[in-house]
């Protein structure tokens, strides 16, 4: 057998000598899909992760499985990705699942919930702790199957026109915040707004918003929020380690050859690893530029953090009492996360704290 033929067969996870050429041809049909996203093309980490995933799929299948990627608004608006996948307008979509909490609050867990896991624990829960299984059981109700496809790491708390020094300063604040965390802040008097990335700056500039959050320094700098709101707060307690998912139309997923399912899932993991590394590389330099340009870096006060934590736990408990899907996923995530943090404080926290102190010199 020629070397190229062997590589193709081995890439499918079977011995080349055991597969006849007609069987290989049948298991690798030519397929063309469309992937809509929630991101503008200018965000080369988020949109770039979707592009990287599609490219990896094409390369792994010698171009037989092609996915064309579209920015938010090119096929459907950025906050309608799941709808487009569910009804078959597109085969798949790259998005943050918490955008769709209006359908059911359980959608929040696929990205993050307030005071949820950090990046490592969130993804450990997804891959090792039953997160993938319990969420995909839920997503079946929406004719979708989800694949891990990105993570931003812990996010910033956002850009504010005025300083936020106390819990009372939150009352009446018109704040663009993604996902379910807006419901937490509503308990403290905030007026949450969910707006797609490309539409945030105009709203902030016109005064429709008093504050906004997106991801972190690298993306936030690109979107220009510092030009209008100089106070940059941390941490984004609603996104300690938010995952991004590729939702695939369930019928299309089930019809894929197993080899293509595997390629698609592994391409998502590749994009995920790349995205984390990209943000870790790009955020430090972006933050330095922002601070040099006059941005004022501020931490949320302990009183604000504690009030938000209390409100989050109350809200999660209220919903879990009436929503069986939410409770099932919440219990799975919380039990796994609590165990993980018990371990993290032994070695990780001590080491990171030591190294952070010595990196300031």
C-alpha atoms as a printed R data frame, in Angstrom:
    type eleno elety resid chain resno       x      y      z
1   ATOM     1    CA   UNK     A     1   0.000  0.000  0.000
2   ATOM     2    CA   UNK     A     2   1.271  3.461 -0.839
3   ATOM     3    CA   UNK     A     3   2.354  5.674  2.052
4   ATOM     4    CA   UNK     A     4  -0.401  8.247  1.392
5   ATOM     5    CA   UNK     A     5  -3.074  5.552  1.419
6   ATOM     6    CA   UNK     A     6  -1.734  4.191  4.698
7   ATOM     7    CA   UNK     A     7  -1.800  7.619  6.346
8   ATOM     8    CA   UNK     A     8  -5.394  8.177  5.271
9   ATOM     9    CA   UNK     A     9  -6.487  4.861  6.684
10  ATOM    10    CA   UNK     A    10  -4.493  5.217  9.890
11  ATOM    11    CA   UNK     A    11  -6.019  8.645 10.410
12  ATOM    12    CA   UNK     A    12  -9.368  6.965 10.720
13  ATOM    13    CA   UNK     A    13  -8.082  4.925 13.652
14  ATOM    14    CA   UNK     A    14  -7.943  1.536 11.893
15  ATOM    15    CA   UNK     A    15  -5.173 -0.630 10.495
16  ATOM    16    CA   UNK     A    16  -4.617  0.183  6.846
17  ATOM    17    CA   UNK     A    17  -4.310 -3.460  5.925
18  ATOM    18    CA   UNK     A    18  -7.787 -4.171  7.300
19  ATOM    19    CA   UNK     A    19  -9.660 -1.599  5.240
20  ATOM    20    CA   UNK     A    20 -10.529 -1.988  1.590
21  ATOM    21    CA   UNK     A    21 -10.461  1.108 -0.592
22  ATOM    22    CA   UNK     A    22 -14.236  1.101 -1.212
23  ATOM    23    CA   UNK     A    23 -14.859  1.081  2.549
24  ATOM    24    CA   UNK     A    24 -12.600  4.085  3.004
25  ATOM    25    CA   UNK     A    25 -14.381  5.959  0.233
26  ATOM    26    CA   UNK     A    26 -17.763  5.256  1.774
27  ATOM    27    CA   UNK     A    27 -16.668  6.444  5.221
28  ATOM    28    CA   UNK     A    28 -15.189  9.725  3.949
29  ATOM    29    CA   UNK     A    29 -17.868 11.372  1.814
30  ATOM    30    CA   UNK     A    30 -17.609 14.938  0.570
31  ATOM    31    CA   UNK     A    31 -19.550 17.216  2.924
32  ATOM    32    CA   UNK     A    32 -19.912 20.998  2.982
33  ATOM    33    CA   UNK     A    33 -21.267 22.758  6.040
34  ATOM    34    CA   UNK     A    34 -21.830 26.321  7.131
35  ATOM    35    CA   UNK     A    35 -20.878 27.576 10.585
36  ATOM    36    CA   UNK     A    36 -22.423 30.803 11.825
37  ATOM    37    CA   UNK     A    37 -20.840 32.553 14.814
38  ATOM    38    CA   UNK     A    38 -21.639 35.213 17.380
39  ATOM    39    CA   UNK     A    39 -18.456 37.154 16.619
40  ATOM    40    CA   UNK     A    40 -17.342 39.973 14.352
41  ATOM    41    CA   UNK     A    41 -14.310 39.130 12.214
42  ATOM    42    CA   UNK     A    42 -12.289 41.817 13.992
43  ATOM    43    CA   UNK     A    43 -12.112 39.613 17.100
44  ATOM    44    CA   UNK     A    44  -9.364 37.336 15.864
45  ATOM    45    CA   UNK     A    45  -9.402 35.164 18.991
46  ATOM    46    CA   UNK     A    46 -13.112 34.325 19.082
47  ATOM    47    CA   UNK     A    47 -13.805 34.345 15.352
48  ATOM    48    CA   UNK     A    48 -10.283 33.065 14.787
49  ATOM    49    CA   UNK     A    49 -10.986 30.040 16.962
50  ATOM    50    CA   UNK     A    50 -13.963 29.129 14.798
51  ATOM    51    CA   UNK     A    51 -11.860 29.559 11.653
52  ATOM    52    CA   UNK     A    52  -9.070 27.429 13.089
53  ATOM    53    CA   UNK     A    53 -11.513 24.666 13.936
54  ATOM    54    CA   UNK     A    54 -12.909 24.641 10.401
55  ATOM    55    CA   UNK     A    55  -9.431 24.672  8.889
56  ATOM    56    CA   UNK     A    56  -8.346 21.721 11.024
57  ATOM    57    CA   UNK     A    57 -11.369 19.697  9.922
58  ATOM    58    CA   UNK     A    58 -10.605 20.362  6.266
59  ATOM    59    CA   UNK     A    59  -6.937 19.473  6.594
60  ATOM    60    CA   UNK     A    60  -7.617 16.274  8.536
61  ATOM    61    CA   UNK     A    61 -10.023 15.036  5.849
62  ATOM    62    CA   UNK     A    62  -8.032 16.100  2.775
63  ATOM    63    CA   UNK     A    63 -10.705 18.701  2.057
64  ATOM    64    CA   UNK     A    64 -13.587 16.256  1.990
65  ATOM    65    CA   UNK     A    65 -15.270 17.784  5.053
66  ATOM    66    CA   UNK     A    66 -15.405 21.539  4.504
67  ATOM    67    CA   UNK     A    67 -16.889 24.106  6.892
68  ATOM    68    CA   UNK     A    68 -17.394 27.711  5.793
69  ATOM    69    CA   UNK     A    69 -17.358 30.160  8.708
70  ATOM    70    CA   UNK     A    70 -19.539 33.272  8.878
71  ATOM    71    CA   UNK     A    71 -19.382 36.251 11.222
72  ATOM    72    CA   UNK     A    72 -22.320 37.306 13.331
73  ATOM    73    CA   UNK     A    73 -24.904 39.025 11.148
74  ATOM    74    CA   UNK     A    74 -23.837 37.476  7.860
75  ATOM    75    CA   UNK     A    75 -26.415 34.684  8.060
76  ATOM    76    CA   UNK     A    76 -28.228 35.374 11.326
77  ATOM    77    CA   UNK     A    77 -27.615 37.901 14.131
78  ATOM    78    CA   UNK     A    78 -24.911 36.975 16.621
79  ATOM    79    CA   UNK     A    79 -27.394 36.091 19.349
80  ATOM    80    CA   UNK     A    80 -29.432 33.705 17.198
81  ATOM    81    CA   UNK     A    81 -26.830 31.015 16.548
82  ATOM    82    CA   UNK     A    82 -28.587 28.252 18.485
83  ATOM    83    CA   UNK     A    83 -31.872 29.057 16.747
84  ATOM    84    CA   UNK     A    84 -30.203 28.725 13.355
85  ATOM    85    CA   UNK     A    85 -28.685 25.378 14.312
86  ATOM    86    CA   UNK     A    86 -31.887 24.094 15.852
87  ATOM    87    CA   UNK     A    87 -34.027 24.787 12.803
88  ATOM    88    CA   UNK     A    88 -31.409 23.682 10.286
89  ATOM    89    CA   UNK     A    89 -30.620 27.059  8.747
90  ATOM    90    CA   UNK     A    90 -26.970 26.100  9.285
91  ATOM    91    CA   UNK     A    91 -25.347 22.843 10.252
92  ATOM    92    CA   UNK     A    92 -23.332 24.292 13.142
93  ATOM    93    CA   UNK     A    93 -22.574 27.458 15.057
94  ATOM    94    CA   UNK     A    94 -19.816 28.787 17.327
95  ATOM    95    CA   UNK     A    95 -21.127 30.775 20.270
96  ATOM    96    CA   UNK     A    96 -21.426 31.284 24.021
97  ATOM    97    CA   UNK     A    97 -24.246 29.111 25.283
98  ATOM    98    CA   UNK     A    98 -25.285 31.535 28.027
99  ATOM    99    CA   UNK     A    99 -26.610 33.931 25.394
100 ATOM   100    CA   UNK     A   100 -29.657 31.655 25.215
101 ATOM   101    CA   UNK     A   101 -30.597 31.579 28.889
102 ATOM   102    CA   UNK     A   102 -33.933 33.139 27.895
103 ATOM   103    CA   UNK     A   103 -34.899 29.760 26.445
104 ATOM   104    CA   UNK     A   104 -33.907 28.015 29.668
105 ATOM   105    CA   UNK     A   105 -31.432 29.109 32.384
106 ATOM   106    CA   UNK     A   106 -29.697 25.739 31.983
107 ATOM   107    CA   UNK     A   107 -28.069 27.104 28.827
108 ATOM   108    CA   UNK     A   108 -25.807 29.221 31.042
109 ATOM   109    CA   UNK     A   109 -23.705 26.277 32.193
110 ATOM   110    CA   UNK     A   110 -22.231 25.588 28.753
111 ATOM   111    CA   UNK     A   111 -20.271 28.803 29.087
112 ATOM   112    CA   UNK     A   112 -20.323 29.943 32.718
113 ATOM   113    CA   UNK     A   113 -22.472 30.907 35.653
114 ATOM   114    CA   UNK     A   114 -21.725 33.510 38.291
115 ATOM   115    CA   UNK     A   115 -18.982 32.315 40.637
116 ATOM   116    CA   UNK     A   116 -18.637 29.135 38.634
117 ATOM   117    CA   UNK     A   117 -15.432 27.204 37.864
118 ATOM   118    CA   UNK     A   118 -12.212 28.727 36.610
119 ATOM   119    CA   UNK     A   119 -10.944 27.761 33.173
120 ATOM   120    CA   UNK     A   120  -9.191 24.551 34.187
121 ATOM   121    CA   UNK     A   121 -11.964 23.274 36.423
122 ATOM   122    CA   UNK     A   122 -14.681 24.153 33.917
123 ATOM   123    CA   UNK     A   123 -13.002 22.151 31.200
124 ATOM   124    CA   UNK     A   124 -12.114 19.347 33.576
125 ATOM   125    CA   UNK     A   125 -15.788 19.134 34.489
126 ATOM   126    CA   UNK     A   126 -16.695 19.071 30.788
127 ATOM   127    CA   UNK     A   127 -14.256 16.333 29.825
128 ATOM   128    CA   UNK     A   128 -13.859 14.287 33.027
129 ATOM   129    CA   UNK     A   129 -16.677 15.212 35.399
130 ATOM   130    CA   UNK     A   130 -19.746 14.440 33.331
131 ATOM   131    CA   UNK     A   131 -20.370 17.983 32.119
132 ATOM   132    CA   UNK     A   132 -20.353 17.085 28.440
133 ATOM   133    CA   UNK     A   133 -22.837 14.277 28.975
134 ATOM   134    CA   UNK     A   134 -25.280 16.112 31.230
135 ATOM   135    CA   UNK     A   135 -25.339 19.200 29.016
136 ATOM   136    CA   UNK     A   136 -25.735 17.313 25.765
137 ATOM   137    CA   UNK     A   137 -28.636 15.445 27.329
138 ATOM   138    CA   UNK     A   138 -30.218 18.867 27.872
139 ATOM   139    CA   UNK     A   139 -29.293 20.240 24.422
140 ATOM   140    CA   UNK     A   140 -31.155 17.366 22.756
141 ATOM   141    CA   UNK     A   141 -34.337 19.249 23.616
142 ATOM   142    CA   UNK     A   142 -33.127 21.904 21.174
143 ATOM   143    CA   UNK     A   143 -32.073 19.499 18.427
144 ATOM   144    CA   UNK     A   144 -28.386 20.217 19.075
145 ATOM   145    CA   UNK     A   145 -25.169 18.510 20.121
146 ATOM   146    CA   UNK     A   146 -22.370 20.616 21.618
147 ATOM   147    CA   UNK     A   147 -18.594 20.384 21.263
148 ATOM   148    CA   UNK     A   148 -16.023 22.222 23.379
149 ATOM   149    CA   UNK     A   149 -14.405 24.830 21.128
150 ATOM   150    CA   UNK     A   150 -12.803 27.569 23.202
151 ATOM   151    CA   UNK     A   151 -12.196 29.294 26.504
152 ATOM   152    CA   UNK     A   152 -11.134 32.851 27.296
153 ATOM   153    CA   UNK     A   153  -9.830 32.281 30.816
154 ATOM   154    CA   UNK     A   154 -11.012 34.509 33.660
155 ATOM   155    CA   UNK     A   155 -12.514 37.686 32.276
156 ATOM   156    CA   UNK     A   156 -12.460 41.294 33.385
157 ATOM   157    CA   UNK     A   157 -15.300 42.998 35.239
158 ATOM   158    CA   UNK     A   158 -15.839 45.612 32.564
159 ATOM   159    CA   UNK     A   159 -15.696 49.294 31.716
160 ATOM   160    CA   UNK     A   160 -17.544 51.889 33.789
161 ATOM   161    CA   UNK     A   161 -18.043 55.585 33.151
162 ATOM   162    CA   UNK     A   162 -17.979 56.265 36.894
163 ATOM   163    CA   UNK     A   163 -16.318 54.560 39.844
164 ATOM   164    CA   UNK     A   164 -18.264 51.779 41.554
165 ATOM   165    CA   UNK     A   165 -17.299 51.907 45.219
166 ATOM   166    CA   UNK     A   166 -20.300 50.416 46.983
167 ATOM   167    CA   UNK     A   167 -23.270 48.149 46.395
168 ATOM   168    CA   UNK     A   168 -25.491 51.251 46.270
169 ATOM   169    CA   UNK     A   169 -23.516 52.486 43.243
170 ATOM   170    CA   UNK     A   170 -24.900 49.543 41.274
171 ATOM   171    CA   UNK     A   171 -28.510 50.668 41.576
172 ATOM   172    CA   UNK     A   172 -29.938 51.860 38.281
173 ATOM   173    CA   UNK     A   173 -26.715 51.106 36.395
174 ATOM   174    CA   UNK     A   174 -27.380 50.253 32.735
175 ATOM   175    CA   UNK     A   175 -24.821 47.503 32.228
176 ATOM   176    CA   UNK     A   176 -24.162 45.378 29.161
177 ATOM   177    CA   UNK     A   177 -23.429 41.951 30.545
178 ATOM   178    CA   UNK     A   178 -23.551 38.641 28.718
179 ATOM   179    CA   UNK     A   179 -25.632 35.719 29.786
180 ATOM   180    CA   UNK     A   180 -27.386 34.790 32.963
181 ATOM   181    CA   UNK     A   181 -25.270 36.948 35.306
182 ATOM   182    CA   UNK     A   182 -27.502 39.895 34.492
183 ATOM   183    CA   UNK     A   183 -30.211 38.199 36.552
184 ATOM   184    CA   UNK     A   184 -27.850 38.176 39.532
185 ATOM   185    CA   UNK     A   185 -27.113 41.870 39.167
186 ATOM   186    CA   UNK     A   186 -30.804 42.642 38.856
187 ATOM   187    CA   UNK     A   187 -31.123 41.589 42.486
188 ATOM   188    CA   UNK     A   188 -28.757 44.454 43.331
189 ATOM   189    CA   UNK     A   189 -30.559 47.055 41.239
190 ATOM   190    CA   UNK     A   190 -28.598 46.833 37.989
191 ATOM   191    CA   UNK     A   191 -30.446 47.146 34.660
192 ATOM   192    CA   UNK     A   192 -28.752 44.419 32.549
193 ATOM   193    CA   UNK     A   193 -28.533 44.610 28.770
194 ATOM   194    CA   UNK     A   194 -27.506 41.730 26.503
195 ATOM   195    CA   UNK     A   195 -25.997 43.164 23.322
196 ATOM   196    CA   UNK     A   196 -23.808 41.444 20.712
197 ATOM   197    CA   UNK     A   197 -20.127 42.423 20.623
198 ATOM   198    CA   UNK     A   198 -20.233 44.624 17.547
199 ATOM   199    CA   UNK     A   199 -23.108 46.725 18.923
200 ATOM   200    CA   UNK     A   200 -21.717 47.526 22.359
201 ATOM   201    CA   UNK     A   201 -19.500 50.520 21.592
202 ATOM   202    CA   UNK     A   202 -22.201 52.626 19.899
203 ATOM   203    CA   UNK     A   203 -24.538 52.043 22.853
204 ATOM   204    CA   UNK     A   204 -21.806 52.999 25.314
205 ATOM   205    CA   UNK     A   205 -20.862 56.070 23.305
206 ATOM   206    CA   UNK     A   206 -24.470 57.295 23.061
207 ATOM   207    CA   UNK     A   207 -25.056 56.822 26.782
208 ATOM   208    CA   UNK     A   208 -27.552 53.997 26.322
209 ATOM   209    CA   UNK     A   209 -25.141 52.077 28.550
210 ATOM   210    CA   UNK     A   210 -23.359 53.227 31.705
211 ATOM   211    CA   UNK     A   211 -20.990 50.280 31.653
212 ATOM   212    CA   UNK     A   212 -20.154 47.192 29.652
213 ATOM   213    CA   UNK     A   213 -18.119 44.031 29.823
214 ATOM   214    CA   UNK     A   214 -16.801 41.830 27.046
215 ATOM   215    CA   UNK     A   215 -13.787 39.576 27.589
216 ATOM   216    CA   UNK     A   216 -10.441 41.074 28.551
217 ATOM   217    CA   UNK     A   217  -7.770 43.580 27.548
218 ATOM   218    CA   UNK     A   218  -6.951 42.218 24.090
219 ATOM   219    CA   UNK     A   219 -10.508 42.109 22.766
220 ATOM   220    CA   UNK     A   220 -11.682 45.121 24.776
221 ATOM   221    CA   UNK     A   221  -8.931 47.275 23.305
222 ATOM   222    CA   UNK     A   222 -10.019 46.298 19.798
223 ATOM   223    CA   UNK     A   223 -13.603 47.284 20.587
224 ATOM   224    CA   UNK     A   224 -12.502 50.681 21.912
225 ATOM   225    CA   UNK     A   225 -14.390 50.804 25.203
226 ATOM   226    CA   UNK     A   226 -11.550 52.712 26.900
227 ATOM   227    CA   UNK     A   227 -12.360 55.745 24.768
228 ATOM   228    CA   UNK     A   228 -15.677 56.242 26.567
229 ATOM   229    CA   UNK     A   229 -15.453 54.518 29.961
230 ATOM   230    CA   UNK     A   230 -12.057 54.899 31.694
231 ATOM   231    CA   UNK     A   231 -12.620 52.721 34.783
232 ATOM   232    CA   UNK     A   232 -11.623 49.111 34.130
233 ATOM   233    CA   UNK     A   233 -12.772 46.716 36.854
234 ATOM   234    CA   UNK     A   234 -11.828 43.176 37.784
235 ATOM   235    CA   UNK     A   235 -12.577 40.327 38.199
236 ATOM   236    CA   UNK     A   236 -15.459 39.234 35.996
237 ATOM   237    CA   UNK     A   237 -16.929 36.993 38.670
238 ATOM   238    CA   UNK     A   238 -19.620 35.885 36.249
239 ATOM   239    CA   UNK     A   239 -16.989 34.390 33.910
240 ATOM   240    CA   UNK     A   240 -14.234 32.717 35.866
241 ATOM   241    CA   UNK     A   241 -13.427 30.319 33.039
242 ATOM   242    CA   UNK     A   242 -16.078 30.535 30.312
243 ATOM   243    CA   UNK     A   243 -16.213 27.834 27.672
244 ATOM   244    CA   UNK     A   244 -17.275 28.410 24.083
245 ATOM   245    CA   UNK     A   245 -19.175 25.698 22.273
246 ATOM   246    CA   UNK     A   246 -19.885 24.624 18.738
247 ATOM   247    CA   UNK     A   247 -23.515 23.605 18.501
248 ATOM   248    CA   UNK     A   248 -24.222 21.059 15.763
249 ATOM   249    CA   UNK     A   249 -27.686 20.299 14.450
250 ATOM   250    CA   UNK     A   250 -28.476 16.944 16.062
251 ATOM   251    CA   UNK     A   251 -29.710 15.302 12.868
252 ATOM   252    CA   UNK     A   252 -26.584 16.438 11.020
253 ATOM   253    CA   UNK     A   253 -24.392 15.211 13.859
254 ATOM   254    CA   UNK     A   254 -26.014 11.783 13.920
255 ATOM   255    CA   UNK     A   255 -25.672 11.479 10.141
256 ATOM   256    CA   UNK     A   256 -21.914 12.173 10.190
257 ATOM   257    CA   UNK     A   257 -19.580  9.216  9.770
258 ATOM   258    CA   UNK     A   258 -17.964  8.347 13.104
259 ATOM   259    CA   UNK     A   259 -14.584  9.347 11.694
260 ATOM   260    CA   UNK     A   260 -15.894 12.831 10.898
261 ATOM   261    CA   UNK     A   261 -17.495 13.134 14.334
262 ATOM   262    CA   UNK     A   262 -14.101 12.403 15.869
263 ATOM   263    CA   UNK     A   263 -12.314 14.864 13.599
264 ATOM   264    CA   UNK     A   264 -14.825 17.601 14.396
265 ATOM   265    CA   UNK     A   265 -14.582 17.044 18.146
266 ATOM   266    CA   UNK     A   266 -10.782 16.989 18.132
267 ATOM   267    CA   UNK     A   267 -10.671 20.128 15.975
268 ATOM   268    CA   UNK     A   268 -12.744 21.828 18.675
269 ATOM   269    CA   UNK     A   269 -10.213 20.795 21.327
270 ATOM   270    CA   UNK     A   270  -7.425 22.149 19.128
271 ATOM   271    CA   UNK     A   271  -9.203 25.491 18.764
272 ATOM   272    CA   UNK     A   272  -9.819 25.519 22.499
273 ATOM   273    CA   UNK     A   273  -6.137 25.037 23.350
274 ATOM   274    CA   UNK     A   274  -5.113 27.681 20.816
275 ATOM   275    CA   UNK     A   275  -7.610 30.233 22.125
276 ATOM   276    CA   UNK     A   276  -6.467 29.906 25.728
277 ATOM   277    CA   UNK     A   277  -2.835 30.301 24.698
278 ATOM   278    CA   UNK     A   278  -3.651 33.263 22.441
279 ATOM   279    CA   UNK     A   279  -5.393 35.174 25.217
280 ATOM   280    CA   UNK     A   280  -2.621 34.386 27.694
281 ATOM   281    CA   UNK     A   281  -0.101 35.776 25.216
282 ATOM   282    CA   UNK     A   282  -2.063 38.841 24.103
283 ATOM   283    CA   UNK     A   283  -3.774 40.119 27.258
284 ATOM   284    CA   UNK     A   284  -0.697 41.253 29.240
285 ATOM   285    CA   UNK     A   285   0.608 43.506 26.487
286 ATOM   286    CA   UNK     A   286  -2.865 44.905 25.789
287 ATOM   287    CA   UNK     A   287  -3.378 45.759 29.456
288 ATOM   288    CA   UNK     A   288  -0.045 47.593 29.558
289 ATOM   289    CA   UNK     A   289  -1.068 49.636 26.514
290 ATOM   290    CA   UNK     A   290  -4.431 50.486 28.042
291 ATOM   291    CA   UNK     A   291  -2.883 51.604 31.324
292 ATOM   292    CA   UNK     A   292  -0.295 53.695 29.498
293 ATOM   293    CA   UNK     A   293  -3.165 55.381 27.655
294 ATOM   294    CA   UNK     A   294  -4.942 56.443 30.829
295 ATOM   295    CA   UNK     A   295  -7.171 53.494 31.716
296 ATOM   296    CA   UNK     A   296  -7.756 53.242 35.469
297 ATOM   297    CA   UNK     A   297  -7.516 49.678 36.724
298 ATOM   298    CA   UNK     A   298  -9.754 49.003 39.725
299 ATOM   299    CA   UNK     A   299 -10.843 45.957 41.710
300 ATOM   300    CA   UNK     A   300 -14.400 45.392 42.847
301 ATOM   301    CA   UNK     A   301 -14.569 45.991 46.587
302 ATOM   302    CA   UNK     A   302 -14.915 43.010 48.967
303 ATOM   303    CA   UNK     A   303 -18.393 44.285 49.894
304 ATOM   304    CA   UNK     A   304 -19.506 44.238 46.247
305 ATOM   305    CA   UNK     A   305 -18.015 40.783 45.685
306 ATOM   306    CA   UNK     A   306 -19.720 39.343 48.752
307 ATOM   307    CA   UNK     A   307 -23.077 40.914 47.867
308 ATOM   308    CA   UNK     A   308 -22.865 39.531 44.336
309 ATOM   309    CA   UNK     A   309 -21.873 36.083 45.629
310 ATOM   310    CA   UNK     A   310 -24.847 36.027 47.981
311 ATOM   311    CA   UNK     A   311 -27.231 37.156 45.222
312 ATOM   312    CA   UNK     A   312 -25.870 34.512 42.847
313 ATOM   313    CA   UNK     A   313 -26.334 31.685 45.333
314 ATOM   314    CA   UNK     A   314 -29.868 32.850 46.093
315 ATOM   315    CA   UNK     A   315 -30.797 32.996 42.411
316 ATOM   316    CA   UNK     A   316 -29.297 29.610 41.605
317 ATOM   317    CA   UNK     A   317 -31.163 28.058 44.526
318 ATOM   318    CA   UNK     A   318 -34.460 29.629 43.479
319 ATOM   319    CA   UNK     A   319 -34.178 28.308 39.925
320 ATOM   320    CA   UNK     A   320 -32.971 24.866 40.976
321 ATOM   321    CA   UNK     A   321 -36.088 24.520 43.110
322 ATOM   322    CA   UNK     A   322 -38.353 24.749 40.053
323 ATOM   323    CA   UNK     A   323 -36.199 23.668 37.086
324 ATOM   324    CA   UNK     A   324 -35.083 20.030 37.125
325 ATOM   325    CA   UNK     A   325 -32.621 20.437 34.238
326 ATOM   326    CA   UNK     A   326 -30.949 23.401 35.905
327 ATOM   327    CA   UNK     A   327 -30.663 21.538 39.206
328 ATOM   328    CA   UNK     A   328 -29.180 18.442 37.595
329 ATOM   329    CA   UNK     A   329 -26.453 20.383 35.809
330 ATOM   330    CA   UNK     A   330 -25.854 22.758 38.731
331 ATOM   331    CA   UNK     A   331 -25.355 19.872 41.162
332 ATOM   332    CA   UNK     A   332 -22.978 18.135 38.745
333 ATOM   333    CA   UNK     A   333 -20.878 21.262 38.227
334 ATOM   334    CA   UNK     A   334 -20.876 22.406 41.853
335 ATOM   335    CA   UNK     A   335 -19.895 19.049 43.317
336 ATOM   336    CA   UNK     A   336 -17.045 18.724 40.852
337 ATOM   337    CA   UNK     A   337 -15.865 22.315 41.306
338 ATOM   338    CA   UNK     A   338 -15.857 22.271 45.095
339 ATOM   339    CA   UNK     A   339 -13.702 19.170 45.069
340 ATOM   340    CA   UNK     A   340 -11.334 20.769 42.563
341 ATOM   341    CA   UNK     A   341 -10.854 23.952 44.548
342 ATOM   342    CA   UNK     A   342 -10.001 21.924 47.649
343 ATOM   343    CA   UNK     A   343  -7.063 20.552 45.679
344 ATOM   344    CA   UNK     A   344  -6.111 23.814 43.974
345 ATOM   345    CA   UNK     A   345  -5.536 25.592 47.275
346 ATOM   346    CA   UNK     A   346  -2.907 23.019 48.267
347 ATOM   347    CA   UNK     A   347  -0.320 23.429 45.520
348 ATOM   348    CA   UNK     A   348  -1.600 25.676 42.732
349 ATOM   349    CA   UNK     A   349  -2.572 28.666 44.872
350 ATOM   350    CA   UNK     A   350   0.612 28.624 46.908
351 ATOM   351    CA   UNK     A   351   2.825 28.369 43.856
352 ATOM   352    CA   UNK     A   352   0.961 30.966 41.781
353 ATOM   353    CA   UNK     A   353   0.877 33.427 44.669
354 ATOM   354    CA   UNK     A   354   4.623 33.067 45.191
355 ATOM   355    CA   UNK     A   355   5.420 33.477 41.499
356 ATOM   356    CA   UNK     A   356   3.072 36.453 41.116
357 ATOM   357    CA   UNK     A   357   4.891 38.282 43.908
358 ATOM   358    CA   UNK     A   358   8.258 37.641 42.291
359 ATOM   359    CA   UNK     A   359   7.099 38.649 38.812
360 ATOM   360    CA   UNK     A   360   6.616 42.263 39.846
361 ATOM   361    CA   UNK     A   361  10.268 43.121 39.955
